[in-house]
Structures are given as C-alpha cells and as structure tokens.
Amino acid sequence: MLGVRIDEKLDKRLAELAKKYKRSKSYFAREALELHLEEIADYEEALERSRNPNAKYITDKELRKRLGV
C-alpha cells in the first residue's frame, strides 16, 4: 500500500482518464509508476554498458545495414 499526494491539476487529469477508460485512478497511477521504473532500469543498464571499456559499438549506418532497413 502506498499513499501519494498529487496536485489538483494532476488529480483532475487522472480522474478524467479513469472515467474515459472506465478504470480506477489507482490503475493508471500503478501503470505509470511501473512504466517509469522500467525506464529508469533501462537507463541504468545503458549507462552501465556505456562505461564498459571493452564494449564494442557500431554506427547507426551499420545497425541499419544489419537490420535491413
């Protein structure tokens, strides 16, 4: 269980979204928090990999070639 204080503007936006999609405000708050935490984890992983002195990099041109785009 977690209690979070949000300002009136954000609460109004959240309430409108909840009403539009017939979901609870908690549902959208939980989804947003989960997504944000995943983004932070991805960022931290990318940062850690970028600090690896043995990392090998390719150009965007090479990436496109490998992907066939």
N, C-alpha and C positions, 0 to 999 in steps of 0.2 A: 504494500500500500504506500502511496506517495501523494502528498498534498503539494500543489503548486499554485502560487499566486500569479495571476496574469492581469494585465491592464484591461480596462473596459473595451478598448478597440479590438484587441486580440480575442477577448471573450465573445464579442459580437460576431466577429468573423468565424470563429469556431462554431458558434451556435447556428449561424446561417448554413454553414457547410453540413453540420449534423442534421439539420432539418431537411436540407435539399436531398441528401442521400439516405435519409432515414436510418442514421447511425447515431450512436451516442457521442458526446463530446469526448468522453474518455477514449473511445475507439480511435478517433483521429489524433488525439494527443499521444496515445501509445504508439500509433503508426509513425507519427512524425519523429518521436523520440527514437524509435528503433532505426528508422532510416538515417537519422543524424549520427547515431552511434556507429552504424555500419560505415558511414562516410569517414568518420574520424579514424576508425580502424584501418580502412583502405589508405588514408593519407599517411598514417603512421607506418604502415607496411611499405609504401612507396618511398617514404623518407629513409627508412632503414635500408632498403635496397639501394637507394641512390648513394648511400655512404659506404657501400661495399667497394673497396679498392680493386677487387678482382672482377667487378661487374663488366659485362660486355654490352655495348649499346649499338643500335643500328639507327640509321637515318629514317625519317618518315618516308622517303622515297623507297628505301629498301623494304620497309614494312608493307607499303602498298604493293610492291612487286611480289612479296611473299603471299600476300592476301589475294592477289589477282585483281586488284581494283585500280 
